[in-house]
Amino acid sequence: MNRFVFILFFNSLVFFASGQDLHMTQWWNAPLFVNPAMNGDQQGEIQLSTGMRSQWKGVSGVPYQTQWLQGEKNKWSTHNWSFAGGIARDIAGDGNWRQLQLYANASRHWVLDSASTIISFGGQLKFQQWSWDANLWQWGSQWNGAYYDPLLPNLENQLQQKTGMVGMNSGIHWQQKWSTSTSSKLGVGLNQLYSSSFDMNGSTQKIKPRWNVSLVLNYQLSSSWKAQLLSLNQSQSGQQEWIAIGQMENVIDDRVWNYVSWKAGFGFRNRDALVMVFGGQYGQHQLGLSYDWNVSKFAEATEYRGGWELHYSWLLNPLPIPKRVKPVCPDYY
């Protein structure tokens, strides 16, 4: 118990947030956005995941949306290496501001104490590109005293419509099985460990590093009920974010290829949103749904609309092929 208190205290030291980087409420369902060392921490030998997030529709009438697709290969061969890759797209508001991300990931795992302890290190190479259409934006020079007139000149030098950069991310992940009913996962990620400079209309820019600390505590209450605490603290560009969610899982069938369960939970994001999460698993298919209820001072600007997020994962495990046993033919003499 003292070890759990220490882990919780360590995880609470950092109150973090992401600035320019993409971030999700269900971060455990999109691990490559958080910590490259989480690659390989999945149930399937191969896992394909996709998802979508939509929020802030009330600000401009056009929702801010993020979509992504990730693929992970778990523990390649006998060398305990895992590999992954993915693509993500982010669209922000009615200015057609778009972000494209391409990333490749590798992680190495060390199994200790008869599989009770697993230490992982991971690295990721990422390419980011931004594009926009400045003609869709509204400028101060276009205010005619009553409304914004798009026919008035914007008096802005916005000839550039696209820019991009290359970055490197890294992380460490520690999985520990404390007993038959209790386990934990603690990770530290450093995104934008290296970031190339890029030009933004004549101004040289560079994305600042994003630190995060993730924690997952699992407790088996009974043969059919599990409790889980998920916490993520992030910091980037002086902005801070803390997501903490507690959820319960009811297991209906615990056979590997017939696993059936449902989940429900509740939590918060900083002091500006309450979070509800739902999900479950049916065989090789996992589904997660969450809704962020905006309770900040910004709620009026968003017309009190929150943000929803949907995740889907397909677990591709090679089914074991039973060996055929040839019947022994008796010998007759």
C-alpha positions as CSV (number, residue, x, y, z in Angstrom):
1,M,0.0,0.0,0.0
2,N,2.9,2.4,0.8
3,R,4.2,1.8,-2.7
4,F,0.9,2.9,-4.2
5,V,0.8,6.0,-2.1
6,F,4.3,6.9,-3.4
7,I,3.3,6.3,-7.0
8,L,0.2,8.5,-6.6
9,F,2.2,11.3,-4.9
10,F,4.9,11.2,-7.6
11,N,2.2,11.3,-10.3
12,S,0.5,14.3,-8.7
13,L,3.7,16.4,-8.6
14,V,3.3,17.3,-12.2
15,F,0.3,19.3,-13.5
16,F,0.7,19.4,-17.2
17,A,-0.9,20.2,-20.5
18,S,-0.4,19.9,-24.2
19,G,-0.1,23.1,-26.3
20,Q,0.6,22.5,-30.0
21,D,0.5,18.7,-29.8
22,L,-2.6,16.6,-30.2
23,H,-4.2,15.3,-27.0
24,M,-7.1,13.0,-26.1
25,T,-9.3,12.3,-23.1
26,Q,-9.0,8.5,-23.6
27,W,-5.2,8.7,-23.7
28,W,-4.8,5.0,-22.8
29,N,-6.6,4.1,-26.1
30,A,-4.1,6.3,-28.1
31,P,-0.8,5.6,-26.3
32,L,1.5,6.7,-29.1
33,F,0.4,10.3,-28.6
34,V,1.5,10.1,-24.9
35,N,4.6,7.9,-24.5
36,P,6.5,5.9,-27.2
37,A,7.4,3.3,-24.5
38,M,3.7,2.3,-24.2
39,N,4.1,0.6,-27.7
40,G,3.7,-3.1,-27.0
41,D,1.5,-2.7,-24.0
42,Q,-1.6,-4.1,-25.7
43,Q,-3.6,-7.4,-25.7
44,G,-3.3,-8.3,-29.3
45,E,-0.2,-9.5,-31.1
46,I,-1.1,-6.9,-33.7
47,Q,-3.5,-4.1,-32.7
48,L,-5.2,-1.7,-35.1
49,S,-6.8,1.4,-33.5
50,T,-8.7,4.3,-34.9
51,G,-10.6,7.2,-33.3
52,M,-12.1,10.6,-33.6
53,R,-12.6,13.6,-31.3
54,S,-15.0,16.5,-31.9
55,Q,-15.3,19.6,-29.7
56,W,-16.0,23.4,-29.5
57,K,-18.6,23.5,-32.3
58,G,-20.3,26.4,-30.6
59,V,-17.2,28.7,-31.0
60,S,-17.4,29.2,-34.8
61,G,-20.2,26.8,-35.9
62,V,-17.5,24.4,-37.2
63,P,-16.3,21.7,-34.8
64,Y,-12.6,21.2,-34.0
65,Q,-12.0,17.6,-35.1
66,T,-9.1,15.1,-34.7
67,Q,-8.9,11.7,-36.4
68,W,-6.2,9.1,-36.2
69,L,-5.2,5.6,-37.2
70,Q,-2.5,3.6,-35.3
71,G,-1.0,0.1,-35.8
72,E,1.1,-1.7,-33.2
73,K,3.1,-4.9,-33.4
74,N,3.7,-6.5,-30.0
75,K,7.1,-8.0,-29.0
76,W,8.6,-8.9,-32.3
77,S,10.3,-12.3,-32.3
78,T,12.1,-13.3,-29.1
79,H,14.0,-10.0,-28.8
80,N,11.2,-8.1,-27.0
81,W,11.0,-5.3,-29.5
82,S,7.7,-3.6,-30.4
83,F,7.0,-1.5,-33.5
84,A,4.2,0.9,-34.4
85,G,3.2,3.7,-36.7
86,G,0.3,5.9,-37.4
87,I,-1.3,9.0,-39.0
88,A,-3.4,11.7,-37.5
89,R,-5.2,14.8,-38.8
90,D,-6.5,17.8,-36.9
91,I,-8.9,20.4,-38.3
92,A,-9.5,23.6,-36.2
93,G,-12.5,25.9,-36.8
94,D,-13.7,27.7,-39.9
95,G,-10.3,29.0,-40.9
96,N,-9.4,25.6,-42.5
97,W,-6.5,25.3,-40.1
98,R,-5.2,21.7,-40.6
99,Q,-2.5,19.6,-39.0
100,L,-1.1,16.3,-40.4
101,Q,1.1,14.0,-38.4
102,L,3.0,10.9,-39.5
103,Y,4.9,8.9,-36.9
104,A,7.0,5.7,-36.6
105,N,7.7,4.1,-33.2
106,A,9.9,1.4,-31.7
107,S,10.3,0.2,-28.1
108,R,12.4,-2.3,-26.2
109,H,11.2,-4.3,-23.2
110,W,13.0,-6.0,-20.3
111,V,11.1,-8.6,-18.3
112,L,12.3,-9.0,-14.7
113,D,11.2,-10.9,-11.6
114,S,9.5,-13.8,-13.5
115,A,7.4,-11.4,-15.5
116,S,6.2,-9.4,-12.4
117,T,8.2,-6.4,-13.6
118,I,8.5,-5.0,-17.1
119,I,10.6,-2.0,-18.0
120,S,10.3,-0.4,-21.4
121,F,12.1,2.3,-23.3
122,G,10.6,3.8,-26.5
123,G,11.5,6.3,-29.3
124,Q,9.4,7.9,-32.0
125,L,10.1,9.9,-35.1
126,K,7.3,12.3,-36.1
127,F,6.6,14.6,-39.1
128,Q,4.1,17.4,-38.6
129,Q,2.7,19.7,-41.3
130,W,0.3,22.7,-40.9
131,S,-1.8,24.3,-43.6
132,W,-4.4,27.0,-43.6
133,D,-6.4,29.4,-45.7
134,A,-6.0,33.0,-44.5
135,N,-8.7,34.2,-46.8
136,L,-11.2,32.5,-44.5
137,W,-10.1,34.4,-41.4
138,Q,-11.5,37.7,-40.1
139,W,-9.1,40.6,-39.5
140,G,-9.5,43.9,-37.7
141,S,-9.2,45.9,-40.9
142,Q,-12.3,44.1,-42.2
143,W,-14.6,45.5,-39.4
144,N,-16.8,48.1,-41.0
145,G,-18.3,49.3,-37.7
146,A,-21.2,46.9,-37.7
147,Y,-19.9,43.6,-38.9
148,Y,-16.9,41.9,-40.6
149,D,-16.9,42.5,-44.3
150,P,-14.8,39.9,-46.2
151,L,-14.7,42.2,-49.2
152,L,-12.5,44.7,-47.4
153,P,-8.7,44.1,-47.6
154,N,-7.2,42.3,-44.7
155,L,-3.9,44.3,-44.9
156,E,-2.1,41.2,-43.8
157,N,0.9,39.5,-45.4
158,Q,-0.4,35.9,-45.4
159,L,1.2,34.5,-48.6
160,Q,2.4,31.4,-46.9
161,Q,-0.2,28.6,-46.6
162,K,1.8,25.6,-45.4
163,T,4.8,24.7,-43.1
164,G,6.2,21.7,-41.4
165,M,8.8,20.2,-39.1
166,V,10.4,16.9,-37.9
167,G,10.5,15.9,-34.2
168,M,11.6,13.1,-31.9
169,N,9.8,11.7,-28.9
170,S,11.0,9.3,-26.1
171,G,9.7,7.7,-23.0
172,I,10.1,5.1,-20.3
173,H,7.3,2.8,-18.9
174,W,7.3,0.6,-15.8
175,Q,4.7,-2.2,-15.4
176,Q,4.5,-3.9,-12.0
177,K,2.3,-6.8,-10.8
178,W,2.1,-6.4,-7.0
179,S,-0.1,-9.3,-6.3
180,T,-2.7,-11.6,-8.0
181,S,-5.3,-8.8,-7.7
182,T,-3.2,-5.6,-8.0
183,S,-1.0,-4.1,-10.7
184,S,0.2,-0.7,-11.8
185,K,1.7,1.1,-14.9
186,L,3.8,4.2,-14.5
187,G,5.2,6.1,-17.5
188,V,7.2,9.3,-18.2
189,G,7.2,10.7,-21.7
190,L,9.2,13.5,-23.3
191,N,7.6,14.6,-26.6
192,Q,9.5,17.0,-28.9
193,L,12.8,16.0,-27.3
194,Y,14.1,17.3,-30.6
195,S,12.1,19.6,-32.9
196,S,13.4,21.2,-36.1
197,S,12.6,24.9,-36.6
198,F,10.0,26.0,-39.1
199,D,9.0,29.3,-40.8
200,M,5.7,30.9,-40.1
201,N,5.3,33.9,-42.4
202,G,8.9,35.1,-41.9
203,S,9.1,34.2,-38.2
204,T,11.2,31.2,-37.1
205,Q,9.2,29.0,-34.8
206,K,10.0,25.8,-32.8
207,I,7.7,23.6,-30.8
208,K,8.6,23.4,-27.1
209,P,9.0,20.0,-25.3
210,R,5.9,18.4,-23.7
211,W,6.4,16.3,-20.6
212,N,3.9,13.9,-19.2
213,V,3.5,11.4,-16.4
214,S,0.9,8.6,-16.8
215,L,-0.4,6.3,-14.1
216,V,-2.7,3.3,-14.3
217,L,-3.8,1.3,-11.2
218,N,-5.7,-1.9,-11.6
219,Y,-7.5,-3.8,-8.8
220,Q,-9.4,-7.1,-9.2
221,L,-12.4,-6.8,-6.9
222,S,-13.9,-10.2,-7.7
223,S,-13.9,-12.7,-10.5
224,S,-16.3,-10.4,-12.5
225,W,-15.5,-6.9,-11.4
226,K,-12.3,-4.8,-11.9
227,A,-11.5,-1.2,-10.7
228,Q,-9.2,1.1,-12.6
229,L,-7.7,4.5,-11.9
230,L,-6.2,6.4,-14.9
231,S,-4.2,9.6,-14.5
232,L,-2.3,11.7,-17.0
233,N,-0.4,14.9,-16.2
234,Q,1.1,17.0,-19.0
235,S,2.9,20.3,-19.5
236,Q,3.9,22.2,-22.6
237,S,4.5,25.9,-23.3
238,G,3.5,26.9,-19.8
239,Q,0.1,25.3,-20.2
240,Q,-1.0,22.5,-17.7
241,E,-3.4,19.6,-17.9
242,W,-4.4,16.9,-15.5
243,I,-6.9,14.2,-16.5
244,A,-8.0,11.7,-13.8
245,I,-10.6,9.0,-14.4
246,G,-11.9,6.1,-12.3
247,Q,-13.8,3.4,-14.0
248,M,-15.3,-0.1,-13.3
249,E,-15.3,-3.1,-15.6
250,N,-17.8,-5.9,-15.4
251,V,-16.4,-9.1,-17.1
252,I,-19.2,-11.3,-18.5
253,D,-16.9,-13.9,-20.2
254,D,-13.2,-14.1,-19.5
255,R,-12.2,-16.6,-22.1
256,V,-9.4,-15.1,-24.3
257,W,-11.2,-15.3,-27.6
258,N,-14.7,-14.9,-26.2
259,Y,-13.9,-12.1,-23.8
260,V,-17.0,-9.9,-23.2
261,S,-17.1,-6.9,-20.8
262,W,-18.5,-3.4,-20.4
263,K,-17.0,-0.4,-18.6
264,A,-18.2,2.9,-17.2
265,G,-16.3,5.7,-15.4
266,F,-16.2,9.3,-14.4
267,G,-13.5,11.9,-13.9
268,F,-12.2,15.4,-14.7
269,R,-9.9,17.5,-16.8
270,N,-8.3,20.2,-14.7
271,R,-11.0,22.5,-13.4
272,D,-12.7,23.0,-16.8
273,A,-14.4,19.7,-17.7
274,L,-16.1,16.7,-16.2
275,V,-15.6,13.5,-18.1
276,M,-17.9,10.5,-18.6
277,V,-16.4,7.3,-20.2
278,F,-18.1,4.1,-21.5
279,G,-16.7,1.2,-23.3
280,G,-16.3,-2.6,-23.5
281,Q,-14.8,-5.5,-25.4
282,Y,-16.4,-8.2,-27.4
283,G,-13.9,-10.9,-28.5
284,Q,-11.3,-9.1,-30.6
285,H,-13.1,-5.8,-30.7
286,Q,-12.7,-2.9,-28.2
287,L,-14.8,0.2,-28.1
288,G,-14.5,3.4,-26.0
289,L,-16.7,6.5,-25.9
290,S,-16.2,9.6,-23.7
291,Y,-17.9,13.0,-23.3
292,D,-16.2,16.1,-21.8
293,W,-18.8,18.4,-20.2
294,N,-17.5,21.9,-20.2
295,V,-17.8,23.6,-16.8
296,S,-15.3,26.4,-17.3
297,K,-15.8,30.1,-17.9
298,F,-15.4,29.3,-21.6
299,A,-18.7,27.3,-21.6
300,E,-20.8,30.2,-22.8
301,A,-18.6,30.7,-25.8
302,T,-19.0,27.0,-26.7
303,E,-22.8,27.3,-26.2
304,Y,-22.3,24.8,-23.3
305,R,-21.4,22.1,-25.8
306,G,-18.8,19.6,-24.7
307,G,-16.5,17.3,-26.7
308,W,-17.0,13.7,-27.6
309,E,-14.4,11.1,-28.4
310,L,-14.7,7.6,-30.0
311,H,-12.1,4.8,-30.1
312,Y,-12.1,1.4,-31.8
313,S,-9.4,-1.3,-31.6
314,W,-9.2,-4.6,-33.4
315,L,-7.0,-7.2,-31.7
316,L,-5.3,-9.5,-34.2
317,N,-3.9,-12.5,-32.3
318,P,-2.8,-15.6,-34.2
319,L,-5.0,-18.4,-33.1
320,P,-3.1,-21.4,-31.8
321,I,-3.4,-24.3,-34.2
322,P,-3.8,-27.6,-32.3
323,K,-1.4,-30.3,-33.3
324,R,-3.1,-33.3,-35.0
325,V,-2.4,-36.5,-33.2
326,K,-2.1,-39.5,-35.4
327,P,-3.9,-42.6,-34.0
328,V,-1.6,-45.5,-33.3
329,C,-2.3,-48.5,-35.5
330,P,-2.0,-51.7,-33.6
331,D,0.3,-54.4,-34.9
332,Y,-1.1,-57.8,-35.5
333,Y,1.2,-60.8,-35.4
